Amino acid sequence: MIRFYSVNLFGGEDTRIASSFYKRLFGWKSVVESEGHSELFTGEGMRIVFSRIKPGCNVDPGTITLEVDGDSEQFLSEFRKEEYETEKSTPFNTEQRYVAYLDPWGNRIWIYRKSNPKN
């Protein structure tokens, strides 16, 4: 199963500032707040992720993240897997839960693999 997970925005050096800005403007709920990664939930099922660029985490405004269960990645043959150096201490990379792909126009799509699939 493939589900839309989030819209990802560049959050600057301290993502808490960008997250607070959107939270104040639109009243969205904070889910995660840290210097390098913050998330808001709109209440209508939309998650907005603010990240800062670091090794192993390429973030561009407009990047989307899709959540997949198991072997639901058949469609990925249409995309080019993005190769990059990862930071060994990044838990997402050591668990291989996030993989980045590029579409034919260079748009980045992060694939988030659920650790405990639910049917």
C-alpha positions as CSV (number, residue, x, y, z in Angstrom):
1,M,0.0,0.0,0.0
2,I,1.3,3.5,-0.9
3,R,0.1,6.6,1.0
4,F,0.9,10.2,0.8
5,Y,2.9,11.0,3.9
6,S,4.0,14.7,3.8
7,V,5.0,17.8,2.0
8,N,8.6,18.8,2.9
9,L,9.9,22.3,3.1
10,F,13.3,23.6,3.7
11,G,13.4,24.9,7.3
12,G,16.7,26.8,7.5
13,E,19.4,26.2,10.1
14,D,16.8,26.0,13.0
15,T,13.6,24.4,11.7
16,R,11.8,25.4,14.9
17,I,11.7,28.9,13.6
18,A,10.0,27.9,10.3
19,S,7.6,25.6,12.1
20,S,6.7,28.3,14.7
21,F,6.0,30.7,11.8
22,Y,3.5,28.4,10.1
23,K,2.0,27.3,13.4
24,R,1.4,30.9,14.4
25,L,-0.1,31.8,11.0
26,F,-2.4,28.8,10.5
27,G,-2.8,27.3,14.0
28,W,-1.5,23.9,13.0
29,K,-0.4,21.5,15.7
30,S,3.3,20.8,16.4
31,V,4.1,17.1,16.2
32,V,8.0,17.4,16.4
33,E,10.2,20.3,17.1
34,S,14.0,20.2,17.0
35,E,16.7,22.3,15.5
36,G,17.2,20.0,12.5
37,H,13.7,18.5,12.0
38,S,10.2,19.8,12.9
39,E,6.7,18.7,11.9
40,L,3.3,20.2,11.9
41,F,-0.1,18.5,11.4
42,T,-2.8,20.5,9.8
43,G,-5.8,18.6,11.2
44,E,-7.0,17.6,7.8
45,G,-4.6,14.8,7.4
46,M,-1.7,16.8,6.0
47,R,1.7,16.6,7.6
48,I,4.3,19.4,6.8
49,V,7.9,18.5,7.5
50,F,10.6,21.2,7.9
51,S,14.2,20.0,7.5
52,R,17.6,21.4,7.2
53,I,20.1,20.2,4.6
54,K,22.7,17.8,6.0
55,P,24.6,14.8,4.7
56,G,22.2,12.0,3.8
57,C,19.2,14.4,3.9
58,N,18.7,16.3,0.7
59,V,15.8,18.7,1.2
60,D,14.3,20.9,-1.5
61,P,11.1,23.0,-1.3
62,G,8.3,20.9,-2.7
63,T,9.7,17.5,-2.0
64,I,7.1,14.9,-1.2
65,T,7.3,11.8,1.0
66,L,5.3,8.6,0.4
67,E,4.8,5.9,3.0
68,V,5.0,2.3,1.8
69,D,4.3,-1.1,3.4
70,G,6.4,-4.0,2.4
71,D,6.9,-4.6,-1.3
72,S,4.7,-1.8,-2.5
73,E,7.5,-0.2,-4.5
74,Q,6.8,-1.6,-8.0
75,F,6.3,1.9,-9.4
76,L,9.9,3.0,-8.4
77,S,11.4,1.6,-11.6
78,E,10.1,4.8,-13.3
79,F,12.3,6.9,-11.0
80,R,16.1,7.2,-10.5
81,K,17.4,6.3,-7.1
82,E,19.4,9.2,-5.7
83,E,22.8,8.2,-4.4
84,Y,24.5,10.2,-1.8
85,E,26.9,9.8,1.2
86,T,25.0,9.1,4.4
87,E,25.9,10.2,7.8
88,K,26.5,7.0,9.9
89,S,24.9,8.5,13.0
90,T,21.6,9.3,11.3
91,P,19.1,6.7,12.6
92,F,16.9,6.8,9.5
93,N,19.8,5.9,7.3
94,T,21.1,3.0,9.4
95,E,17.6,1.6,9.6
96,Q,17.2,2.2,5.8
97,R,13.7,3.7,6.4
98,Y,14.1,6.6,4.0
99,V,15.3,6.3,0.4
100,A,15.3,9.2,-2.1
101,Y,14.3,9.0,-5.8
102,L,14.2,11.6,-8.5
103,D,11.5,11.8,-11.2
104,P,12.4,12.6,-14.8
105,W,12.2,16.3,-14.1
106,G,14.5,16.2,-11.0
107,N,11.7,16.4,-8.3
108,R,12.7,14.5,-5.2
109,I,10.4,11.8,-3.8
110,W,11.3,10.4,-0.4
111,I,10.0,6.8,0.2
112,Y,9.4,6.1,3.9
113,R,9.3,2.4,4.7
114,K,7.1,1.7,7.7
115,S,8.9,-0.4,10.4
116,N,5.8,-2.3,11.5
117,P,3.4,-2.6,8.5
118,K,-0.3,-2.5,9.4
119,N,-2.9,-4.0,7.0
